[in-house]
Amino acid sequence: MNRNLAYVSMAVAINAALAVSNISMAQDNPVNALKPASAFQAIADENQRSVALFEEAGKVIQHPRCVNCHPATDRPLQSMSMHVHQPPVTRGEAGMGVPGMMCSTCHGPENVKVVGQAETIKSIPGNGNWHLAPIEMAWEGKSLGQICSQIKDPQRNGGKTLDQIVEHMAHDDLVGWGWQPGEGREPVPGTQAEFGELIRAWVETGAACPS
């Protein structure tokens, strides 16, 4: 019995070590990491620091997980390849689809694991507020500098102040879905908290945009 307990304890310890190792590897992977806002303090010129902060946040903003819901047309995009959504859907009123094919027809309040489907479809995304961003907030096909100017413009950002932009980026749960996109999907880099801090620091340094 003692020997069996020893084996169990060893297995638990090994699994725990592997879990910590996997977390560490994910954090060290530049594809899935964000530099903290504090990493830019060494940039003496405040304007340059502001631009650098937004460029780091751009790893999230320009990731397909985000751009797919900020399309330049009335059709959402899908997957890392950013192909047009299938089945065919359109923006509709308030970005929630059209009668008979509303976003909520397939997208529920949370991600749903799919069993027995193609290997490429492992889950259906979900959020209680699932919808497309307004066309005024389209990011598809734009440079990071253009997106930056758009985010700052109340005429194109839903009438938000910069403080409200910080709040939206840091705490909105639909934005947060990008870090929890469901099985089979690559999350956006870093964490929502890190992203929010980058956006806050960008605003505090003058909200300068890349050229």
C-alpha positions as CSV (number, residue, x, y, z in Angstrom):
1,M,0.0,0.0,0.0
2,N,2.8,2.4,0.9
3,R,4.6,1.6,-2.3
4,N,1.3,2.4,-4.3
5,L,1.0,5.7,-2.4
6,A,4.6,6.5,-3.2
7,Y,3.9,5.9,-6.9
8,V,0.7,8.1,-6.8
9,S,2.7,10.9,-5.0
10,M,5.4,10.7,-7.6
11,A,2.9,10.9,-10.4
12,V,1.2,13.9,-8.9
13,A,4.6,15.6,-8.4
14,I,5.6,14.9,-12.0
15,N,2.3,16.2,-13.4
16,A,2.6,19.3,-11.3
17,A,6.1,19.9,-12.5
18,L,5.0,19.4,-16.1
19,A,2.2,21.9,-15.7
20,V,4.5,24.5,-14.3
21,S,6.9,23.8,-17.1
22,N,4.2,24.2,-19.7
23,I,3.1,27.5,-18.2
24,S,6.7,28.8,-18.1
25,M,7.1,27.7,-21.8
26,A,3.9,29.5,-22.8
27,Q,5.1,32.7,-21.0
28,D,8.5,32.5,-22.6
29,N,7.0,32.0,-26.1
30,P,7.1,35.4,-27.8
31,V,4.1,34.6,-29.9
32,N,1.9,34.3,-26.8
33,A,3.6,37.0,-24.6
34,L,3.3,40.7,-24.1
35,K,5.9,43.0,-22.6
36,P,4.6,44.7,-19.4
37,A,4.1,48.4,-19.6
38,S,7.0,48.8,-17.2
39,A,9.4,47.5,-19.8
40,F,9.1,50.7,-21.7
41,Q,10.0,53.1,-18.9
42,A,13.6,53.3,-20.2
43,I,12.4,55.2,-23.3
44,A,13.1,58.8,-22.2
45,D,11.1,60.5,-25.0
46,E,7.4,60.3,-23.9
47,N,6.1,60.4,-27.4
48,Q,8.3,57.5,-28.5
49,R,7.4,55.6,-25.4
50,S,3.7,56.1,-26.1
51,V,4.2,54.8,-29.7
52,A,6.1,51.8,-28.4
53,L,3.4,51.0,-25.9
54,F,0.7,51.0,-28.6
55,E,2.9,48.9,-30.9
56,E,3.1,46.3,-28.2
57,A,-0.7,46.4,-27.6
58,G,-1.0,46.0,-31.4
59,K,0.1,42.4,-31.0
60,V,-3.4,41.9,-29.5
61,I,-5.3,44.5,-31.6
62,Q,-4.1,43.1,-35.0
63,H,-4.4,39.4,-34.0
64,P,-7.0,37.5,-36.0
65,R,-9.0,36.8,-32.9
66,C,-9.7,40.5,-32.7
67,V,-9.7,41.6,-36.4
68,N,-12.2,38.8,-37.3
69,C,-14.9,40.7,-35.4
70,H,-13.8,44.1,-36.8
71,P,-14.2,43.3,-40.5
72,A,-14.2,45.9,-43.3
73,T,-17.4,44.5,-44.7
74,D,-20.7,43.2,-43.3
75,R,-19.3,39.6,-43.1
76,P,-17.3,38.5,-40.1
77,L,-14.1,36.5,-40.6
78,Q,-13.0,33.2,-39.1
79,S,-9.9,31.4,-37.9
80,M,-6.2,32.4,-38.1
81,S,-6.5,32.5,-41.9
82,M,-9.2,35.2,-41.5
83,H,-11.5,33.7,-44.2
84,V,-15.1,34.8,-44.6
85,H,-17.4,33.3,-42.0
86,Q,-19.2,30.0,-42.9
87,P,-22.1,29.5,-42.8
88,P,-22.8,32.8,-44.6
89,V,-24.0,35.5,-42.1
90,T,-24.2,39.2,-42.3
91,R,-23.9,42.1,-39.9
92,G,-27.6,43.1,-39.6
93,E,-28.9,45.7,-37.1
94,A,-26.6,46.3,-34.2
95,G,-24.1,43.9,-35.6
96,M,-26.0,40.9,-34.2
97,G,-27.0,39.3,-37.5
98,V,-30.3,39.2,-39.3
99,P,-33.6,37.4,-38.5
100,G,-33.2,33.7,-39.1
101,M,-29.5,33.9,-38.8
102,M,-28.7,35.9,-35.6
103,C,-25.3,35.5,-34.0
104,S,-27.1,34.0,-31.0
105,T,-28.4,31.2,-33.3
106,C,-25.0,29.5,-33.0
107,H,-23.1,31.5,-30.4
108,G,-24.4,31.0,-26.9
109,P,-23.3,32.6,-23.6
110,E,-20.1,30.6,-23.4
111,N,-17.8,28.4,-25.5
112,V,-19.2,25.0,-26.3
113,K,-16.9,22.0,-26.9
114,V,-17.7,20.1,-30.1
115,V,-17.6,16.3,-30.1
116,G,-17.4,14.1,-33.2
117,Q,-16.8,16.9,-35.7
118,A,-13.9,17.6,-38.0
119,E,-10.5,17.8,-36.4
120,T,-10.4,21.5,-37.2
121,I,-13.7,22.3,-35.3
122,K,-13.2,21.6,-31.6
123,S,-15.5,24.3,-30.1
124,I,-18.1,26.9,-30.9
125,P,-17.2,30.4,-29.6
126,G,-19.6,31.9,-27.1
127,N,-20.3,35.1,-25.1
128,G,-23.5,36.6,-23.9
129,N,-22.8,39.8,-25.9
130,W,-21.5,38.1,-29.1
131,H,-21.7,40.6,-32.1
132,L,-19.6,42.4,-34.7
133,A,-18.0,45.7,-34.0
134,P,-19.7,48.6,-35.7
135,I,-18.5,49.2,-39.3
136,E,-17.0,52.5,-38.0
137,M,-14.7,50.4,-36.0
138,A,-13.5,48.2,-38.8
139,W,-9.8,47.2,-38.4
140,E,-9.4,44.7,-41.3
141,G,-6.9,45.9,-43.8
142,K,-5.7,48.9,-41.8
143,S,-2.3,49.7,-40.5
144,L,-1.7,49.9,-36.8
145,G,-1.3,53.7,-37.1
146,Q,-4.7,54.0,-38.8
147,I,-6.3,51.8,-36.1
148,C,-4.7,53.9,-33.4
149,S,-6.2,57.1,-34.9
150,Q,-9.6,55.4,-35.2
151,I,-9.5,54.2,-31.6
152,K,-8.9,57.8,-30.4
153,D,-11.7,59.3,-32.5
154,P,-15.1,59.6,-30.7
155,Q,-16.8,59.7,-34.1
156,R,-15.4,56.2,-34.9
157,N,-15.0,54.6,-31.4
158,G,-18.6,54.7,-30.2
159,G,-18.3,58.1,-28.6
160,K,-15.8,56.8,-26.0
161,T,-13.3,59.0,-24.1
162,L,-9.8,57.7,-23.8
163,D,-10.5,56.7,-20.2
164,Q,-13.5,54.7,-21.4
165,I,-11.3,53.0,-24.0
166,V,-8.9,51.9,-21.2
167,E,-11.9,50.5,-19.3
168,H,-13.2,48.8,-22.4
169,M,-9.9,47.1,-23.3
170,A,-9.1,46.1,-19.7
171,H,-12.4,44.8,-18.5
172,D,-15.0,44.2,-21.2
173,D,-15.8,40.5,-21.2
174,L,-16.2,40.2,-25.0
175,V,-12.8,41.7,-25.4
176,G,-11.7,39.2,-22.8
177,W,-12.9,36.3,-24.9
178,G,-9.8,36.7,-27.0
179,W,-7.8,35.2,-24.2
180,Q,-10.3,32.4,-23.7
181,P,-11.4,31.5,-27.2
182,G,-12.2,27.9,-26.7
183,E,-10.5,24.6,-27.6
184,G,-8.8,24.6,-31.0
185,R,-8.1,28.4,-31.2
186,E,-5.0,30.3,-30.5
187,P,-5.6,33.0,-27.9
188,V,-4.3,36.5,-28.3
189,P,-1.0,37.3,-26.6
190,G,-0.5,37.9,-22.9
191,T,-3.4,38.6,-20.6
192,Q,-6.2,41.1,-20.6
193,A,-4.8,42.7,-17.5
194,E,-1.4,43.2,-19.3
195,F,-3.1,44.5,-22.4
196,G,-5.2,46.9,-20.3
197,E,-2.0,48.2,-18.6
198,L,-0.4,48.8,-22.0
199,I,-3.4,50.8,-23.1
200,R,-3.5,52.8,-19.9
201,A,0.2,53.6,-20.1
202,W,-0.3,54.6,-23.8
203,V,-3.1,57.1,-22.8
204,E,-1.0,58.4,-19.9
205,T,1.9,59.1,-22.2
206,G,-0.2,61.1,-24.7
207,A,-1.8,58.4,-26.8
208,A,0.6,58.9,-29.6
209,C,0.1,56.8,-32.8
210,P,2.6,54.9,-34.9
211,S,3.3,56.6,-38.3
